[in-house]
């Protein structure tokens, strides 16, 4: 009974994510996502670049193949002093395309400041589409994002991310299913009230005027006087909502990215994301009351559970009840795997994975919560923005 409040928190979060959110999506039907196909603004696609190597070539080429009018599209690559051949590959991709620009920062500035520089350079654009340098964007993605700016108060529209290397090993297969629920289910509640609190930098469109309005806040972001470069996408989304704009998320605009294929890479990613979650959820408490009441309850309960969940795990370990909590995780993860199988049964085999691939999450989840939440709290002042590590990648031959 001493853990009853934490169990209650778990039930609230579970209900909001997997029952109330999907229920509201189905209840609203076509009203859930409004579109305007007559809106055709000038769009600038800004790609922050750092040590991506050959990958940036494929990113730019995919964006050049968009079905949005090319005369209304500009692509700006902003290199943050890469130490490999990234700029050469970006320049190669831009050859013969006057609407592609490759810029280099005078010094390593971090992802957000690099994007801000690209935003300032896109003087004719009304909409800025931010795309990570390691993704391949589906052909209709830009158009699908733009058509959801149905009125001036919509400031940001985010898209979905698929795992391109989903069949590489057991870990990438697990992450594919994790992404499925994180993007198709977990955002439904926030989508229902047009207050999505985290839009991924992989693929998100913004009103340029709003980015310029928020630029001083974004540039000054720091913890205890130390500038931080992680979690900038979540921070930006929260600032947009804080300033009373609407944020929208759609499954119709999507891109592909490579998931970590090693536990070291996965744990590094999860630690970085855990820092981001903690910083933004804690800082957001100052204005969470301004959200829709349902979103406020969900917001606060997520933070409370994130902080309390490690306590549950340690409590069970000390009392010899770890196998009980592990069995519970396997039960929940197994049920989600079954739901994934139902929802993806019509997809081609190369676009889905076996539902049992999600079972390792039952073990990884308590481990990462028990270890990474305390570790993240102790390393909130980390200044790194690199996702894939600091070693200089090997250079690939030009095509």
Secondary structure, DSSP 8 states (H G I E B T S, - for coil): -TTHHHHHHHHHHHHIIIIIHHHHHHHHGGGGS---TT----EEEEEEESS-TTHHHHHHHHHHT-SS-GGGEEEEEEE---SSSHHHHHHHHHTT-TTEEEEE-SS---HHHHHHHHHHH-TT-SEEEEE-TTEEE-TTHHHHHHTT--STTEEEEEEEEEETTTTSSHHHHHHHHHHHHHHHTTTHHHHHTTB-S---TTEEEEEHHHHHHHHHHHHT-EETTEE--SSHHHHHHHHHHHTT-EEEEEEEEEEEE----SHHHHHHHHHHHHHHHHHHHHHGGGTGGGS-HHHHHHHHHHHHHHHHHHHHHHHHHHTT-HHHHHHHHHHHHHHHHHHHHHHTTTS-GGG---GGGGTTHHHHHHHHHHHHHHHHHHTTT-----SS-SS--------
